Amino acid sequence: MALPTKEDVDAAPEALLDGAYCTKVEDFYSAGSRDLIGRFLTNFIESLVITPTELVFSSKYQKRLNDAGRVMMNAVDKIATLQAKTRNESAAQRLKDLNTLISAGMKKVWDDDKEKPVSAITPETFCAFVAGVKATGAERDYVINRTLAEYLSQFKVWKDKVGALLKLFAASKGKDENAYIELILSECAKSDAALDQMLGLCETLEERCGDLIELWKGEWKPRPNANPGTAAINAMIAAGEAPNVKASVEYALLRTLAAKDPLRSAEPEIEIQALFDMFKRMWTGTTLIGGTKAMASLERRQARYLSKEGITDLLRERKVLADRYAFLMQISAIAIGQSNRATLKTFIDHYFGDKDFVPRVIGGQEPPVPKLQTLTTIHKAIKASWLPEGDKAVCMAQVEAAQGQLLRSSRLFEQVDKKGGSASQKVLTLLDLCRKGTFIDGPNMAAVRTIMETYLRDPSFLPDYLAGASGEEKERKMTLLTKTLSAFGIQV
């Protein structure tokens, strides 16, 4: 018996296994059964450019499956094993029952293909054909799907098959038979090859995911290399007319995210950011497209780079210690999921818990101003982070103390006072530093305000700043000064 792999388990959630549980021949033709067949026979149906519906309702494709060696046997083994597990049954007995049902279902199709040939249809005659079907219930579904399977068998390219389905969809819009077409269209939307032809080939997984997200939202924008039919599918989703197609687009998005290739780049920093960008695009404001599965996939992808070894390597690339702190907070802000945050938390605790934090972070030969700005960036990142409030307070106090010590040791204010020229030039120099994020808002910024207020009270400040301006020019300069100073808590 072929044992299910992790990919098989991921492809068949418990709800689908239970919903597609066949107990009678009619169940073999159900939508759930077709969905399950499509997931376990993906390579086979992709190779023939057919949908699961065409396979289930066509004897010629079933013959091809029987002639394909152990393909069907392996698929049935896996389905039986998983279904038996969900219901706590004997896998051997479930396999036996399933094979019996499948044999009966295939025999019915084969016999009917010989004895009851299907009617020829076109998009224009489809609704009239359906109106003439006398059968009811499951038998009616069977007759209609057999006819559609035969009609679709003439199209050997995905874009042509989808195009034919779109014509059928338009012709049957507003009628009950429209549901048959929408379901088969949803099967096409699960095919990677069909998506390549409809959306156009993509250079990166990020581009494909972006297309699928926009399509799911009904906001897809046509591209030169895309098939015109995609715009029609987008309109159907936007209008709420294609719930199964929308669900298939979501399924295709999850499958794309589960691929092993990087989204944007093999470079760790770029990929970590790309995954967070993807998370934001998938967030609808209240939920994440794909739910917990999407979240787990994004988290798992990021974890490839946010392991302890990966983070250590990234930090070592920063030669200046302050830059390491800044980068650590930068990637913590874009970490997805609790496990990645927990890994980063161990690094944050280690770095900010260093008893020699202050001398280490302000040491070195680098100029003081860039280092002051880095410390401000770190402080802002901590304040906006997901860290518990108590941890935030401790880390921010450390950074504030380091910046305060660096201001004293670098004698920055004394240098401005000696080399800054007039009082107005000194104020403008300090304002420029404030605009560039040099000082942490708090005690350090308060010290800057005190110094600027001293210069502002200097009798020479205003005449020198205005430099003889009058009228509108004077008013403009005063408005600009007042606005700039007030942004940093200083009133003139």
KEKE-954336 format. One record per residue (C-alpha): x, y, z. Coordinates in steps of 0.02 Angstrom, whole numbers, plus 32768, in hexadecimal, padded with zeros to 4 digits. Layout:
<pts>
@x = X | y = Y | z = Z
...
</pts>
This chain:
<pts>
@x = 8000 | y = 8000 | z = 8000
@x = 8042 | y = 80AD | z = 7FD1
@x = 8055 | y = 8114 | z = 8070
@x = 801F | y = 81CB | z = 806E
@x = 80AB | y = 824C | z = 8075
@x = 80A6 | y = 82F3 | z = 80D1
@x = 8076 | y = 8344 | z = 802B
@x = 7FE4 | y = 82CC | z = 801C
@x = 7FA6 | y = 82F8 | z = 80CA
@x = 7FB5 | y = 83B2 | z = 80A3
@x = 7F58 | y = 839A | z = 7FFE
@x = 7EC5 | y = 8343 | z = 8050
@x = 7E85 | y = 8398 | z = 80EE
@x = 7E18 | y = 8332 | z = 8162
@x = 7D7A | y = 838F | z = 812F
@x = 7D95 | y = 8362 | z = 8078
@x = 7DBD | y = 82AD | z = 80A0
@x = 7D1C | y = 82A0 | z = 8103
@x = 7CB2 | y = 82FF | z = 8083
@x = 7CF2 | y = 8292 | z = 7FF4
@x = 7CD5 | y = 81EF | z = 8052
@x = 7C7E | y = 817C | z = 7FD4
@x = 7C03 | y = 80F9 | z = 800F
@x = 7B9F | y = 80E0 | z = 7F6F
@x = 7BC0 | y = 80ED | z = 7EB4
@x = 7B6D | y = 8198 | z = 7EA6
@x = 7BED | y = 81DE | z = 7F21
@x = 7C78 | y = 81B5 | z = 7EA6
@x = 7C38 | y = 8242 | z = 7E34
@x = 7C20 | y = 82C5 | z = 7EBD
@x = 7C7B | y = 836D | z = 7EBD
@x = 7CDB | y = 833C | z = 7F5A
@x = 7D14 | y = 8299 | z = 7F0E
@x = 7D4F | y = 82F2 | z = 7E71
@x = 7DAF | y = 8370 | z = 7ED9
@x = 7E06 | y = 82E5 | z = 7F38
@x = 7E2F | y = 8287 | z = 7E97
@x = 7E77 | y = 8326 | z = 7E4C
@x = 7EEC | y = 833F | z = 7EDF
@x = 7F31 | y = 828F | z = 7EDC
@x = 7F3B | y = 827D | z = 7E1F
@x = 7F7C | y = 832B | z = 7DF9
@x = 800E | y = 82F4 | z = 7D8B
@x = 7FA2 | y = 827D | z = 7D26
@x = 7F15 | y = 82F6 | z = 7D00
@x = 7F92 | y = 8383 | z = 7CDD
@x = 7FEA | y = 8314 | z = 7C5E
@x = 7F47 | y = 82FA | z = 7BFF
@x = 7F0D | y = 83B0 | z = 7C14
@x = 7E69 | y = 8379 | z = 7C62
@x = 7E06 | y = 83A0 | z = 7CFF
@x = 7DD1 | y = 8322 | z = 7D84
@x = 7D1F | y = 8330 | z = 7D40
@x = 7D5A | y = 82F6 | z = 7C94
@x = 7DB6 | y = 8264 | z = 7CE2
@x = 7D23 | y = 822B | z = 7D4C
@x = 7CA3 | y = 8237 | z = 7CBF
@x = 7D09 | y = 81F7 | z = 7C2B
@x = 7D2F | y = 8140 | z = 7C09
@x = 7DBD | y = 816B | z = 7B91
@x = 7E1B | y = 81CB | z = 7C18
@x = 7DF8 | y = 8144 | z = 7C97
@x = 7E44 | y = 80C6 | z = 7C1F
@x = 7EDF | y = 8133 | z = 7C13
@x = 7EE7 | y = 8132 | z = 7CD1
@x = 7ED8 | y = 8075 | z = 7CD9
@x = 7F64 | y = 8067 | z = 7C5A
@x = 7FD7 | y = 80DA | z = 7CC0
@x = 801D | y = 8052 | z = 7D30
@x = 800B | y = 806B | z = 7DEB
@x = 7FD4 | y = 8122 | z = 7DE0
@x = 7F1F | y = 8102 | z = 7E0F
@x = 7F4A | y = 8077 | z = 7E89
@x = 7FC3 | y = 80E6 | z = 7EEA
@x = 7F45 | y = 8175 | z = 7EF1
@x = 7EB9 | y = 8104 | z = 7F30
@x = 7F2E | y = 80B7 | z = 7FB2
@x = 7F58 | y = 8163 | z = 7FF9
@x = 7EA4 | y = 819F | z = 7FF9
@x = 7E69 | y = 80FF | z = 804F
@x = 7EF1 | y = 810B | z = 80D3
@x = 7ECA | y = 81C1 | z = 80FC
@x = 7E0D | y = 81A8 | z = 80FD
@x = 7E1D | y = 8110 | z = 816E
@x = 7E88 | y = 8175 | z = 81E5
@x = 7E0B | y = 8204 | z = 81F2
@x = 7D80 | y = 8188 | z = 821C
@x = 7DE8 | y = 810E | z = 8282
@x = 7DC2 | y = 8080 | z = 820A
@x = 7E25 | y = 7FF1 | z = 81C0
@x = 7E8F | y = 8034 | z = 8130
@x = 7E89 | y = 7F8A | z = 80D9
@x = 7DCB | y = 7F83 | z = 80E1
@x = 7DBB | y = 8038 | z = 80A7
@x = 7E2E | y = 8012 | z = 8013
@x = 7DC5 | y = 7F7B | z = 7FE5
@x = 7D22 | y = 7FDE | z = 7FEE
@x = 7D6B | y = 806F | z = 7F8D
@x = 7DAB | y = 8000 | z = 7F01
@x = 7CFF | y = 7FAE | z = 7EF4
@x = 7CA9 | y = 8057 | z = 7EE6
@x = 7D26 | y = 8099 | z = 7E67
@x = 7D15 | y = 7FFE | z = 7DFD
@x = 7C57 | y = 800E | z = 7DFE
@x = 7C61 | y = 80C7 | z = 7DD5
@x = 7CD9 | y = 80AD | z = 7D44
@x = 7C72 | y = 801B | z = 7D01
@x = 7BD8 | y = 8089 | z = 7CFD
@x = 7C33 | y = 810E | z = 7C97
@x = 7C7C | y = 808E | z = 7C20
@x = 7BD5 | y = 8039 | z = 7C05
@x = 7B7A | y = 80DD | z = 7BEA
@x = 7BFD | y = 811A | z = 7B6E
@x = 7BD6 | y = 807F | z = 7B06
@x = 7B1A | y = 807A | z = 7B1C
@x = 7AE9 | y = 8130 | z = 7B3A
@x = 7B55 | y = 81A5 | z = 7AD0
@x = 7B53 | y = 8258 | z = 7B0E
@x = 7B03 | y = 82E6 | z = 7AAD
@x = 7B70 | y = 8361 | z = 7A4F
@x = 7B65 | y = 8411 | z = 7A99
@x = 7BA9 | y = 84C0 | z = 7A7D
@x = 7BA0 | y = 8557 | z = 7AF1
@x = 7B09 | y = 8590 | z = 7A8E
@x = 7AAA | y = 84EB | z = 7AA0
@x = 7AE0 | y = 84BA | z = 7B50
@x = 7A4C | y = 8506 | z = 7BAD
@x = 79D0 | y = 84B8 | z = 7B34
@x = 7A24 | y = 8410 | z = 7B4D
@x = 7A18 | y = 841F | z = 7C0B
@x = 7961 | y = 844F | z = 7BFE
@x = 7942 | y = 83AD | z = 7B9F
@x = 7994 | y = 833B | z = 7C20
@x = 7908 | y = 82D3 | z = 7C6E
@x = 796C | y = 8287 | z = 7CFD
@x = 796C | y = 82D4 | z = 7DAB
@x = 79E2 | y = 82DF | z = 7E3E
@x = 7A87 | y = 8283 | z = 7E35
@x = 7A5D | y = 8233 | z = 7D8D
@x = 7A3C | y = 82DF | z = 7D41
@x = 7AE6 | y = 831C | z = 7D7F
@x = 7B35 | y = 8280 | z = 7D36
@x = 7AE9 | y = 829B | z = 7C89
@x = 7B19 | y = 8354 | z = 7C81
@x = 7BCB | y = 8337 | z = 7CBE
@x = 7BE6 | y = 82A8 | z = 7C41
@x = 7BAF | y = 831B | z = 7BB5
@x = 7C21 | y = 83A8 | z = 7BF0
@x = 7CB4 | y = 8330 | z = 7C01
@x = 7C9E | y = 82F7 | z = 7B4D
@x = 7C8E | y = 83AB | z = 7B0D
@x = 7D2C | y = 83E2 | z = 7B6A
@x = 7D93 | y = 834F | z = 7B2B
@x = 7DAE | y = 83A8 | z = 7A84
@x = 7E16 | y = 8432 | z = 7AD6
@x = 7ECB | y = 83FD | z = 7AEC
@x = 7F10 | y = 84A2 | z = 7B2F
@x = 7EDD | y = 84EB | z = 7BD7
@x = 7EB8 | y = 859A | z = 7B98
@x = 7E44 | y = 8553 | z = 7B13
@x = 7DEB | y = 84E6 | z = 7B93
@x = 7DD5 | y = 8579 | z = 7C09
@x = 7D99 | y = 85E4 | z = 7B78
@x = 7D14 | y = 8564 | z = 7B4C
@x = 7CDC | y = 855C | z = 7C02
@x = 7CCE | y = 8619 | z = 7C0A
@x = 7C5B | y = 8617 | z = 7B73
@x = 7BF2 | y = 8590 | z = 7BC6
@x = 7BF0 | y = 85F6 | z = 7C67
@x = 7BB4 | y = 8692 | z = 7C0C
@x = 7B2F | y = 8630 | z = 7BAE
@x = 7AEA | y = 85E1 | z = 7C4E
@x = 7AF8 | y = 867A | z = 7CBF
@x = 7A65 | y = 8688 | z = 7D37
@x = 7A31 | y = 85D2 | z = 7D1C
@x = 7A48 | y = 8539 | z = 7D89
@x = 7ABB | y = 84E5 | z = 7D0B
@x = 7B38 | y = 8572 | z = 7D22
@x = 7B74 | y = 851A | z = 7DC0
@x = 7BB6 | y = 8486 | z = 7D5A
@x = 7C24 | y = 84FA | z = 7CF4
@x = 7C63 | y = 855E | z = 7D88
@x = 7C9A | y = 84BF | z = 7DE0
@x = 7CFF | y = 8482 | z = 7D4A
@x = 7D4C | y = 8530 | z = 7D38
@x = 7D82 | y = 8522 | z = 7DED
@x = 7DDA | y = 847F | z = 7DC4
@x = 7E3A | y = 84D9 | z = 7D3A
@x = 7E6E | y = 8560 | z = 7DB5
@x = 7ECA | y = 84DC | z = 7E1C
@x = 7F3B | y = 84AF | z = 7D8A
@x = 7FE7 | y = 8501 | z = 7D88
@x = 7FF1 | y = 84EA | z = 7CCB
@x = 7F47 | y = 853C | z = 7CB4
@x = 7F7A | y = 85CD | z = 7D23
@x = 801A | y = 85E4 | z = 7CBE
@x = 7FB3 | y = 85F5 | z = 7C20
@x = 7F2D | y = 8664 | z = 7C6C
@x = 7F97 | y = 86D7 | z = 7CD8
@x = 8036 | y = 86D1 | z = 7C70
@x = 80DD | y = 8689 | z = 7CA4
@x = 812B | y = 86D9 | z = 7D3E
@x = 81E2 | y = 86F8 | z = 7D65
@x = 81CE | y = 86DE | z = 7E21
@x = 8156 | y = 8688 | z = 7E98
@x = 8132 | y = 8733 | z = 7EE2
@x = 80EB | y = 876C | z = 7E3C
@x = 807C | y = 86D2 | z = 7E2E
@x = 8040 | y = 86E5 | z = 7EE1
@x = 801A | y = 879B | z = 7EBF
@x = 7FAF | y = 876D | z = 7E29
@x = 7F50 | y = 86EB | z = 7E8D
@x = 7F32 | y = 8764 | z = 7F1E
@x = 7EEE | y = 87E8 | z = 7EA8
@x = 7E82 | y = 8767 | z = 7E50
@x = 7E3E | y = 8728 | z = 7EF6
@x = 7E0E | y = 87DA | z = 7F23
@x = 7DC2 | y = 87F8 | z = 7E77
@x = 7E42 | y = 8883 | z = 7E5B
@x = 7EB1 | y = 8832 | z = 7DD7
@x = 7EF7 | y = 88A9 | z = 7D54
@x = 7F16 | y = 8866 | z = 7CA2
@x = 7FCA | y = 8853 | z = 7C67
@x = 800A | y = 8849 | z = 7BB3
@x = 803A | y = 8791 | z = 7BC3
@x = 7F98 | y = 875B | z = 7C19
@x = 7F05 | y = 8707 | z = 7BC5
@x = 7E6C | y = 8779 | z = 7BAD
@x = 7DFE | y = 86F5 | z = 7BFE
@x = 7E4E | y = 8719 | z = 7CA7
@x = 7DF8 | y = 87C3 | z = 7CAC
@x = 7D51 | y = 8769 | z = 7C9A
@x = 7D7D | y = 86F4 | z = 7D2B
@x = 7DB0 | y = 878A | z = 7D94
@x = 7D09 | y = 87DD | z = 7D70
@x = 7CAD | y = 873D | z = 7DA3
@x = 7D09 | y = 8737 | z = 7E49
@x = 7CEF | y = 87F0 | z = 7E69
@x = 7C34 | y = 87DD | z = 7E4A
@x = 7C28 | y = 8748 | z = 7EC0
@x = 7BF4 | y = 86D5 | z = 7E32
@x = 7C82 | y = 8657 | z = 7E43
@x = 7C9B | y = 861D | z = 7EF8
@x = 7CEC | y = 8579 | z = 7EC5
@x = 7D63 | y = 85D1 | z = 7E4F
@x = 7D93 | y = 8649 | z = 7EDA
@x = 7DB3 | y = 85B5 | z = 7F4F
@x = 7E20 | y = 8564 | z = 7ECA
@x = 7E85 | y = 8604 | z = 7EB6
@x = 7EA3 | y = 85FF | z = 7F72
@x = 7ED8 | y = 8549 | z = 7F64
@x = 7F50 | y = 8575 | z = 7ED8
@x = 7F98 | y = 8602 | z = 7F42
@x = 7FB6 | y = 858C | z = 7FD5
@x = 8008 | y = 850D | z = 7F62
@x = 8079 | y = 8594 | z = 7F18
@x = 80AD | y = 85CC | z = 7FC6
@x = 80D7 | y = 8518 | z = 7FF2
@x = 8154 | y = 850E | z = 7F62
@x = 820C | y = 8505 | z = 7F8C
@x = 824B | y = 8592 | z = 7F1D
@x = 8262 | y = 863E | z = 7F6E
@x = 81DA | y = 86C0 | z = 7F54
@x = 824D | y = 874E | z = 7F1D
@x = 8304 | y = 8722 | z = 7F39
@x = 8379 | y = 86A2 | z = 7F84
@x = 83C7 | y = 8730 | z = 7FEA
@x = 8388 | y = 871B | z = 809F
@x = 8369 | y = 87D4 | z = 80C4
@x = 8309 | y = 87EF | z = 8023
@x = 82A2 | y = 8751 | z = 803A
@x = 8276 | y = 8777 | z = 80F0
@x = 8232 | y = 8820 | z = 80B8
@x = 81D9 | y = 87D3 | z = 8021
@x = 817C | y = 8759 | z = 8091
@x = 8142 | y = 87E5 | z = 8103
@x = 810B | y = 884A | z = 806B
@x = 80AA | y = 87B1 | z = 8031
@x = 8059 | y = 87A2 | z = 80DD
@x = 801D | y = 8856 | z = 80D0
@x = 7FD7 | y = 883A | z = 8021
@x = 7F79 | y = 879F | z = 805C
@x = 7F2F | y = 87FA | z = 80F2
@x = 7E7E | y = 8834 | z = 80C9
@x = 7E68 | y = 88A2 | z = 8163
@x = 7E13 | y = 881D | z = 81CA
@x = 7E58 | y = 8776 | z = 818D
@x = 7EE9 | y = 872B | z = 812E
@x = 7EC5 | y = 86DE | z = 8085
@x = 7EDE | y = 8624 | z = 809E
@x = 7EC7 | y = 8630 | z = 815B
@x = 7F35 | y = 85CC | z = 81D0
@x = 7F82 | y = 8567 | z = 8142
@x = 7FC1 | y = 8605 | z = 80EE
@x = 8004 | y = 8646 | z = 8193
@x = 805F | y = 85A3 | z = 81B5
@x = 80A9 | y = 85A2 | z = 8106
@x = 80EA | y = 8655 | z = 8113
@x = 812D | y = 8634 | z = 81C2
@x = 8183 | y = 8594 | z = 8189
@x = 81D2 | y = 85EB | z = 80F4
@x = 8218 | y = 8676 | z = 8161
@x = 8258 | y = 85F7 | z = 81DF
@x = 82D3 | y = 85B9 | z = 815A
@x = 8330 | y = 865D | z = 8170
@x = 8303 | y = 8689 | z = 8224
@x = 8355 | y = 85F4 | z = 8274
@x = 83D7 | y = 8615 | z = 82FB
@x = 8462 | y = 85F3 | z = 827E
@x = 8411 | y = 8660 | z = 81F9
@x = 83F7 | y = 86F5 | z = 826D
@x = 84A8 | y = 86E4 | z = 82B0
@x = 84EF | y = 86EA | z = 81FF
@x = 8487 | y = 8783 | z = 81D3
@x = 84BE | y = 87DE | z = 8270
@x = 8575 | y = 87B7 | z = 8253
@x = 856B | y = 880F | z = 81AB
@x = 8555 | y = 88B2 | z = 820C
@x = 8601 | y = 88E7 | z = 8249
@x = 85C1 | y = 8978 | z = 82B5
@x = 856B | y = 8938 | z = 8353
@x = 84E5 | y = 89BF | z = 8350
@x = 84B8 | y = 8989 | z = 82A0
@x = 849D | y = 88D8 | z = 82E1
@x = 8420 | y = 8917 | z = 8360
@x = 83C7 | y = 897C | z = 82D9
@x = 83C0 | y = 88E8 | z = 8263
@x = 8382 | y = 8874 | z = 82ED
@x = 82EF | y = 88E8 | z = 830F
@x = 82D3 | y = 88FF | z = 8255
@x = 82BA | y = 8847 | z = 8232
@x = 8256 | y = 882F | z = 82D3
@x = 81D9 | y = 88AE | z = 828E
@x = 81BA | y = 8842 | z = 81F4
@x = 81C0 | y = 8796 | z = 8246
@x = 8127 | y = 872B | z = 8221
@x = 80E0 | y = 86B5 | z = 82A4
@x = 8103 | y = 868C | z = 8358
@x = 8191 | y = 8611 | z = 8339
@x = 81F8 | y = 868F | z = 82D7
@x = 81D7 | y = 8716 | z = 8358
@x = 820A | y = 869E | z = 83E2
@x = 82AF | y = 867D | z = 838A
@x = 82D0 | y = 8737 | z = 8377
@x = 829F | y = 8755 | z = 842C
@x = 8332 | y = 86EC | z = 8466
@x = 83A8 | y = 875D | z = 8404
@x = 8354 | y = 87FC | z = 8444
@x = 8362 | y = 87BD | z = 84F8
@x = 8419 | y = 8793 | z = 84DC
@x = 844B | y = 8836 | z = 8489
@x = 83E9 | y = 88AE | z = 84F7
@x = 840F | y = 884B | z = 8594
@x = 84CA | y = 886A | z = 8580
@x = 8509 | y = 88BC | z = 8621
@x = 8586 | y = 891E | z = 85B8
@x = 84FF | y = 8956 | z = 853C
@x = 8523 | y = 8A11 | z = 8547
@x = 85E0 | y = 8A0F | z = 8530
@x = 85D7 | y = 8989 | z = 84AA
@x = 8551 | y = 89DD | z = 8440
@x = 85A1 | y = 8A8B | z = 8442
@x = 8654 | y = 8A4E | z = 8431
@x = 86BA | y = 8A51 | z = 8391
@x = 8702 | y = 8AD5 | z = 831F
@x = 8664 | y = 8AFC | z = 82BD
@x = 8626 | y = 8BB2 | z = 82BA
@x = 85A9 | y = 8BD7 | z = 8347
@x = 8517 | y = 8C1D | z = 82E0
@x = 84F4 | y = 8B80 | z = 8276
@x = 8501 | y = 8B18 | z = 8315
@x = 8487 | y = 8B8C | z = 8370
@x = 840E | y = 8B7A | z = 82DF
@x = 841F | y = 8ABD | z = 82E3
@x = 83F6 | y = 8ABD | z = 839D
@x = 835A | y = 8B25 | z = 837B
@x = 8326 | y = 8AA9 | z = 82F4
@x = 833F | y = 8A19 | z = 836E
@x = 82D9 | y = 8A73 | z = 83F4
@x = 8247 | y = 8A91 | z = 837B
@x = 824B | y = 89DC | z = 8341
@x = 8245 | y = 899D | z = 83F5
@x = 81B3 | y = 8A11 | z = 841E
@x = 814F | y = 89D2 | z = 8387
@x = 817F | y = 891B | z = 839F
@x = 811B | y = 8886 | z = 83DC
@x = 8188 | y = 8876 | z = 8478
@x = 812B | y = 8873 | z = 851F
@x = 811C | y = 8920 | z = 856C
@x = 8193 | y = 88F6 | z = 85FB
@x = 821A | y = 88BB | z = 8582
@x = 81FE | y = 8955 | z = 8516
@x = 821A | y = 89C8 | z = 85A9
@x = 82BC | y = 8972 | z = 85DA
@x = 8302 | y = 8973 | z = 8529
@x = 82D0 | y = 8A26 | z = 8505
@x = 8320 | y = 8A61 | z = 85A8
@x = 83C1 | y = 8A0B | z = 8573
@x = 83C1 | y = 8A63 | z = 84CB
@x = 8396 | y = 8B0C | z = 8519
@x = 8426 | y = 8AF9 | z = 8594
@x = 849D | y = 8ACB | z = 8506
@x = 846C | y = 8B64 | z = 84A0
@x = 847A | y = 8BD5 | z = 8537
@x = 8529 | y = 8B94 | z = 855B
@x = 855A | y = 8BA8 | z = 84A4
@x = 851C | y = 8C5D | z = 84A4
@x = 8588 | y = 8C82 | z = 853B
@x = 8623 | y = 8C27 | z = 84FF
@x = 861B | y = 8C70 | z = 844F
@x = 85FA | y = 8D20 | z = 8493
@x = 8585 | y = 8D3C | z = 8400
@x = 852D | y = 8DD3 | z = 8449
@x = 85D2 | y = 8E25 | z = 8476
@x = 860F | y = 8E0C | z = 83C4
@x = 8571 | y = 8E5B | z = 837D
@x = 8586 | y = 8EED | z = 83F4
@x = 863C | y = 8F0A | z = 83C3
@x = 862E | y = 8EEC | z = 8307
@x = 8579 | y = 8F17 | z = 82E3
@x = 8590 | y = 8FD2 | z = 82C0
@x = 8500 | y = 9045 | z = 82EE
@x = 846E | y = 9016 | z = 835F
@x = 83FD | y = 8FFB | z = 82C8
@x = 847D | y = 8F89 | z = 8275
@x = 848B | y = 8F22 | z = 8314
@x = 83CE | y = 8F0F | z = 831F
@x = 83C4 | y = 8EDC | z = 8269
@x = 8452 | y = 8E5E | z = 8283
@x = 83F7 | y = 8E0E | z = 8317
@x = 8350 | y = 8E0F | z = 82B9
@x = 83A3 | y = 8DB6 | z = 8228
@x = 83E3 | y = 8D30 | z = 829F
@x = 8335 | y = 8D20 | z = 82EA
@x = 82E6 | y = 8D0B | z = 823E
@x = 8361 | y = 8C80 | z = 8218
@x = 832C | y = 8C1F | z = 82B3
@x = 83CB | y = 8C3A | z = 8317
@x = 837D | y = 8C47 | z = 83C5
@x = 8309 | y = 8BD3 | z = 8424
@x = 8269 | y = 8C26 | z = 845E
@x = 8279 | y = 8C30 | z = 851A
@x = 8304 | y = 8C73 | z = 8589
@x = 837E | y = 8C82 | z = 84F7
@x = 8303 | y = 8CE3 | z = 848B
@x = 82D7 | y = 8D4F | z = 8521
@x = 838E | y = 8D7F | z = 8531
@x = 8390 | y = 8DB5 | z = 847B
@x = 82F4 | y = 8E1F | z = 8495
@x = 8344 | y = 8E77 | z = 8529
@x = 83DF | y = 8EA3 | z = 84C3
@x = 8378 | y = 8EE1 | z = 842F
@x = 830A | y = 8F4C | z = 84A0
@x = 83A9 | y = 8F9E | z = 84E2
@x = 83DF | y = 8FCB | z = 8431
@x = 832F | y = 9005 | z = 8405
@x = 8334 | y = 9083 | z = 8495
@x = 83D5 | y = 90CD | z = 8453
@x = 83AF | y = 9181 | z = 8416
@x = 8411 | y = 9161 | z = 8376
@x = 83AC | y = 90C7 | z = 8345
@x = 8317 | y = 9114 | z = 82EE
@x = 8370 | y = 919D | z = 828B
@x = 83F1 | y = 9122 | z = 8250
@x = 836E | y = 909F | z = 8220
@x = 8301 | y = 911B | z = 81C0
@x = 8398 | y = 9169 | z = 816C
@x = 8339 | y = 9207 | z = 8140
@x = 829F | y = 91AD | z = 80FB
@x = 81FB | y = 920D | z = 80FD
@x = 8149 | y = 91FB | z = 80C5
@x = 8118 | y = 9151 | z = 8080
@x = 81C9 | y = 910E | z = 8088
@x = 81D5 | y = 9138 | z = 8142
@x = 812C | y = 90E7 | z = 8162
@x = 8160 | y = 904B | z = 8102
@x = 8202 | y = 9038 | z = 8164
@x = 81AB | y = 9050 | z = 820B
@x = 8123 | y = 8FD3 | z = 81DF
@x = 81A5 | y = 8F53 | z = 81AD
@x = 8209 | y = 8F6F | z = 824D
@x = 8170 | y = 8F64 | z = 82BC
@x = 8132 | y = 8EC5 | z = 8267
@x = 81DD | y = 8E71 | z = 8270
@x = 81FA | y = 8E9C | z = 8326
@x = 814C | y = 8E66 | z = 835A
@x = 816A | y = 8DBC | z = 8309
@x = 81EE | y = 8DA0 | z = 838F
@x = 818B | y = 8DE8 | z = 841F
@x = 81D1 | y = 8E9B | z = 841F
@x = 815D | y = 8F30 | z = 841D
@x = 819A | y = 8FD8 | z = 83DE
</pts>
